[in-house]
Amino acid sequence: MTATPAISRADVGLRSERGPILLAVMLSIGLVAIDATILATAVPAVVDDLGGFTQFPWLFSVYLLGQAVSVPLYSKLADQYGRKPMMMVGIGLFLVGSLLCGLAWSMVALIAFRALQGLGAGAVMPIGMTIVGDIYTIAERAKVQGYLASVWALAAVIGPTLGGVFADYFSWRWIFFVNLPIGAAAMFMLLRRFEEKVTRARHRFDVAGATLLTSGGLLLLLALLEGGVRWSWTSATSVVLFAVAAALLAAFVLVETRAAEPVLPLWVFRHRVILAAILISLVIGVLLMGLTSYIPLYAQGVLGHGAVSSGFALAALTLGWPLAAANAGRLYLTIGFRATIVIGSVIALGGTLLLLPIGPDSSLLYVALPCFVMGFGFGFAAAPAVIVAQSAVDWQRRGVTTGATMFARSVGSAIGVAVFGAMVNAGVADRIGHGTPDLAHLSPSVLDGPIHTTFVGSVIVALALVVVSFLMPRNLGEEGSVSVVGDPVAEGRAAAD
């Protein structure tokens, strides 16, 4: 069990006593935030250099899978051994993966190194948010969201712009090398500023659960990405892959019910508030990464824009999110969590509806508009979902709870990339045959229809987001605060004693 240091509650700014810790978290999150947007605009350049158009969705999905399967483990270990060492391990793995990605010699090698990046990234977001939950009260977190949102806002501009500049004028490899100085700064700040006390104890690791989850997830992604491209959906290969994946994931659930210290405790799914937050995060993940993978490709491959200008559309999505998140705190403290999340979900649905009229003659500005609206909706739904989940449990379970919501978003993101990728790959294969296409030789008319199907799919997923947002208990949201355990700073002090 970890404990936060004794902390003054006078201020939440960067110049306060807790300011250096907040800054360290912002730097750490910034590392992953930039990486979330910088690759998408450079995908055409990567494919032109390494080939493998049908394989490129794996650059996103294998990263997200590595992140997803490692989030519960990091969160559990952070509760047991401390936030700081787990964050350092995660950033270290992320930087090693980034270096190897920049040196990759083939698409297969790049995919493998992206998996290593994902294993590192799995520590950053959940542990960063857990640290924030430890040292700030629920009212203070409403203000802190503005600082965290600024990281994503800055990344929304820097990420796509750098990705486009590197792809157009230098080399796509620099989109990975740029992570090295940012990660070094984050590690330095954590080592220098973040102190915690840890009570050591013997623990048992859920190796079986982690193995089953990883294996089942990989087979499920393989079936989704290659189905309809390398083999038909009704073929024996597809049936076997889906069946084995389902069996492994079912075995994972069984193992978790018996494990002494499960990698993903199943009690989180029996808690109404946490379950609602998990489902909201899952659906947002499907929408977010599914569209992030293909909107820049549509802008370049169909509308004919360069990588830099195409990054503008993606930046609009990731800029709308932090702008809303920065103001979500005032809203949920006034009208409640449920109402805030429902409003965000409806706004996101409106953004997906604006995608439907987009065609080959659309302007880049019109592509950016629905992206901004969707991001704005995500900002009002995603951040409150994590905060309400954190505030519904005691200090000792906060790491696992935060990890569960982050795990759900990672899983949703992986599913979104896989499903949308399967839709696009199948559509392209129907137009040119079942050979491996070369992106440079795919005409806008070939890409337009398949990518547009992802826009239609996004409307369906957004409708699901509106539905699950109503699962959040009304009475807790109306109270404006769901903390059932009191002051988190006091809990941290008590744990330190």
N, C-alpha and C positions, 0 to 999 in steps of 0.2 A: 504494500500500500504506500502511496506517495502522499506527500504533504506539501502544501504551498507555504512560503515563508510568511511571517507576520507582515501585514500589509495595511497601510493607511487607506481609508475610504474617502479621503477628501477630494480627490480629483481623478479623472480617467484619462487625462491628456498624456502626450508623449513626454512632457516635462515633469510629470508626477512621479511618485516613488515607484509606481508600477510601469511607468513609461518605457524603460529599457526592455522589460519583458515583452510588452506589447510590440515594440519595434522589432524585436527578434522574431516574434511570431509573424509579423507582417513581411519581413524579409524571407522567411521560410515559405510562407504561402505564395509570395511573389514568384518564387522559383517555379512552382507548379503552375501558377496562373499564366505566366508568359508561355510556358511550354504547351498549355492547353490550346493556344491560338496560333502559335508561330509556325507549326508544321502544316496546317491545313492549306495555307496559301501557297506553299512550296511543293505540294503533292505532284503537280504536273512536271516540275523540274526533276523531282526524284524519279518519277516513272520514266521520263525521257532518258535519264542517265542509267538507271539500273534495270528498267523494264518491269514487267509484272503488273499490268493494269488490274487484273482481277484479284491480285494478291494485296493491293495497296490498302484495302479496308483493314487488313490485319495489322497495319502500322498503328491503327487506333485501337482495334479490338483486343490485340494481345497485350498492349499497354494497360488497357482498362481491366482486362482479366487479371493481370499481375497485381494491379492496384486493388481490385476487388477482393481477391483471395487473401491478400496480406493485411488489409485493413482490420479485420477482426483479431488477427494474431497480434498486430502491433498494439491495438487498443487494450487487449487483455494484458500484454506484457507491460504496457505503460502503467496500468493499475498496480502491477506487482513489483516492477523494478524501477519505475520512475519515468516521467515524461521526457526528461532531457536525454538519457542514453538512447532511447528508442528513436527520438527525433534525429539524433546524430547518426545513428545507423542508417536511417532512411535517406537522409540527405547524402551520406557517403555513397550508398548504392546508386542513387539517382545520378550523381556526378560521374561515377565509373561507367554507368550505362550511357550517359551523354557522350563521354569521350569515345567509347567504342562505336556508338552510332555515327559519329562524325568520321570515323575511319572505316565504316562498313564498305565492303567490296561487292555486295550483291543484295538483292531484295530480301532473300532468306536471312542473310546475316543481319541486315538492318532490323528485320522483324524480331529476331532473337534478342538483339541488344535493346530493342524497345521494351521487350518483356522485362529485362533487368531494370530499366528505368521505372517501369510500372511497379515493380516490387519495392523500389525505394520511395516512390511517390505515395504508396499506401500508408506511409507513416505521417506525412506532412499535414494534410488537411485534418484528419481526425484528432491527432495529438495537438495540433495548433488550436483547434476549436475547444478541445478539452481543457487546455491551459487557460483559455479565456473564460470558460465556464467555472474554473476553479477559483480564479482571483477576482472575478467581478460578479456582483449581484445581478438579478434579472433586469432591474431598472438600469443599471450601469451598462449592461450588455446592449441595451437599445442605443446608447451613445457610442459604444465601442464599434458597433456595426458600421458606423460612418468611416472609421479608420480602416477597417478591413475592406469595406467597399471601395475605398480609394485605391487599394492595391489592385483590385480587379479592374477598376476604371483605367488605371495607368497601363495595366497589362493589355487591356482591350485595344489601346492605341498602339503601344509599343510592339506587341506580339505580331499582329498581322503586317504591320509596317516593316518590321525587321525581316519577317519571313519573305515578304515580297521583294525587298531590297536585296537580300542575300540571293534569292532565286534568280532575279533579273540581272544583277550586276556583279555578283561575286560567285559564290557556290552555296548550294543548299546545305552543305556540311556545316557551315557556320551557324545554322539555326540550333545545332547541338553544342557547338563549342562555346556559344555565348552563355550557356548555363554555368560554365565553370567559375567565372568570377562572382556571379550572383550567389551560387552555392557556397563559395568560400566566405563571402561576407556574412551569410546567414549562420554558418558554423561558428565563425569568430564571435558574432554577437551572442549566440547561445552559450558558448564556452565562457565568455567574459561576464555576462549579465545575469543569466538565469541560474538561480540556486534553489535546491529543494532538498528536503530530508526524506529518506526512504527507509521504511521498516523492512528488513530482509526476512524472507521466509522461504521454505522449500515449496516448490510448485511442480505440478505434472503437466507436460505439454500434450496437447491433443493432436498428435501426429497423424493418427488415422483420419480424424475429421478433416484436417487440412488437405491430406492427400486425396480423399474422396471428393472434396469440393473442387479442387484444382482439376482433377481428371474428368469429372463430370462436366465442368464448365468448358473445358477445352473441346471435348467431343461434341457438346451442344453447339458451340460456335462453328466448328468444322462443318457440321451438318447444315447449319443455317447459311454459311458463306458459300459453300461449294454446291449445295443442292440447287438444281436447275441450271447449273453451269457445267460442271464436270460430270454429273450424273443427274438423272431425272428425280423429281421429288418422290415418285412412286417406286423407285428402284430398290433392290435389296440393300444396297449400300446405305441409302438414306434411312430405311427402316431400321437397320441394325444400329447405325450411329445414334439415332434418336432413342432407341430402346435401351442401349447400353448407358447412354447419358442419363436417362431417367432412372435406371436401376442404381447407378452410382450415387445420384443425388438423393434417392430414397434411402440408400444405405447411410449416407451422410446424416440425414435426419435421425435415423435410428441410433447411430453412434453418438450423436449429440445428446440424446436422451439419457445415455448411460455414462458418458464421460465425466470424470471427476471435475475437470476444469475445461469445459467445452470451448472450442475456438469461437463459436457463435452460440451463446446461451439461448435456448428456445423460450425462456420466460419473456424475452423482449417482445415476442409475437403474441403473448397473452395479455400484454398491457395495452389498454385501448389507446391511450395517447401516443405511446411509442409506435404501435402498429400503424396508426394513421400517419405518423411522421415518416415511417419507413415506406409506406405505399406512395406517399406524395414524392419523396425523394427518388424512388424507383422510376416513377412515370416521368418526372422531370429529367432524369438521366437519359431515358429513351429519346425524348425530344431533343435534348441539348446536343448530344454527340451525334445523333443520327443526322441532324441538319448541318451541324458544324462540318461534317465530313464532305458534304456535297454542295453546299451553297457556293463556296469559292470555286469548286470545279464547274458549276453551272455558269458562274460569271465569266470564267476563262474559256471553257470549252464550247459554250453555246452563245454567250453574248460577245465573246471575243476580246475581253479586257485582259490587261496584264496582271501579274501576280500582285503588284503593289495596290492597284486600284481595286482588284477583287477582294483584297483584305479589308477594304472599307466596309463591305457588306457584313463580313464577319465581325468587325469591330463594333458595328451598330448593335449586334446582338449582345456582345459581351460588355458593351457600355451601358445599355439599358438596365441590365441586371444590377450593377452596383449603385446606380442612381436610385433605383427603387429600394434596394436593401438599406441604403443610408437613411431612408425616411420610413422604413417599415416599423422601426422601433416605436416612433411616436404614434403610429397607427394602431399597432396591436396593444399598446398600453391604454389606448382610448376606447377602441371598439372590440378588442379581444382578438385572440389568435385565430379562431376559426373564421371569423368574418374577414380578417386580413388575408388569410390563405385563399378563401373563396374568391375574393376580389382579384387576387393575383392570377388565379387559375382562369377566370373568365377573360381577363386581359390577354393571357397567353393564347387562349382559344381564338380571340379576335385576331391576333397576329398570324396564326396559322391560316385563317380564312383569307387574309390578305395575300397569302402566297399563291392561292389558286389561279388568279388571273395572269400570273407572270408567264411570259412567253419569249420567243426569240427576239422580238422587237422591243422588249421592255428596257427601260433605262436602269442603270446601276443604282440610281437613287431609289427607284421603286423597289428594287430587291432589298435595299437596306432598310426601308421603312418597316415592313413586317418583321424583320429581324430585331429591330429596336423595340417594337411593341412586345414581341415574345420575351425578349430579355427583361423588359420592364415588368412583365407579369411574373417571370421566374423570381425576380428580386423580392416581390411581395409574398411569394409562396415558400421559397426554399429556406431562407434564413430563419423566419419564424418557426418553421417545422423543426429545425435543429434545436433552436432555443427552447421550445416548449417540451421537447423530448428530454433535454438536459435537466430541465427544471422539475420534471415529474419523478425524479429518482434521487437517492441519497448520494453523497460524495463518492462512496466506494464503488458505485455502479455507473458513475458519469462517463468514464472512459469507454466502457463497453457500450453504453447507450449511444454515445456520439459515434462510436465506430460502427454501430449497426445502421444508423442513418446514412453515414458516408459509404458503407458497404452497399447499401441498397442503391444509392445513386451510381456507384461504380458498376454494379451489375446491370442496372438499367442502361447506362451508357454503352456497355459492351453489347447488350442485346440490341440497342438502337442501331449501332454501327453494323452489327451482323445482319439484322433484318433488312435495314435500308440498303445495305450492301448487296444482299441477296436479291432484292427487288431490281436494283440497277444492273447487276451482273446478268440476271436472267433476261432483262429487257434488251440489253446490248447483244447477248448471245442470240436472241430470237431474230435480231436484225442482220447480224453478220455471220451467223453460224456458231458452232461450239468451239472454234479455235480461240487461242489467247489473243485478244485484241491489243493493238499498239495505240496508245492514247494519241500519239501525234497524227495518226491516220484515221481517227474517228471524226466524222463530220458533225457539225452542230445538229443536223437533223437526226443523227443516230443517238446522240446523247440527250437531246431535249426530252423525248418521251419518257425514257427510263428514269431520269433524274426527277422529272415532274411527278412521277408516281410517289416519290418520297414526300412531296408536298401534300398530296392527298392523304397519304398515310399519317402525316403529322396532325391533320385535322382530327382523325380518329383517336389518336393518342391524346390530343389535347382535351377531347371530350371525356376521356377516361380520367384525366387529371381533375376536371371539374367534379366528376362523380366522387372520386376518392377524397377530395378536399372536404366533402360533407361528412366524412367518417370521423373527423376530429370532433371530440365531445364538445357540445355547445356550452355546457355550464362552466367548464374550465376557461374557455375563451372569453366568456362574458365577464369573468372576474378580473380580467386584465393581468392576472398573474397565476401561474400554475405551480409555483414552488411549494412543495409539500414538506420540505425539510428545513426551511429557514435560510439563513444567510450562508452562501457558499464560502465566503471569506472566513466566517466563524468556524465553519466545518474544517477548513484547511488548518486553522490555528489549533483546533481541538485534536486533529489528527497528528499535528506536529508535537503535541505535548506527550 
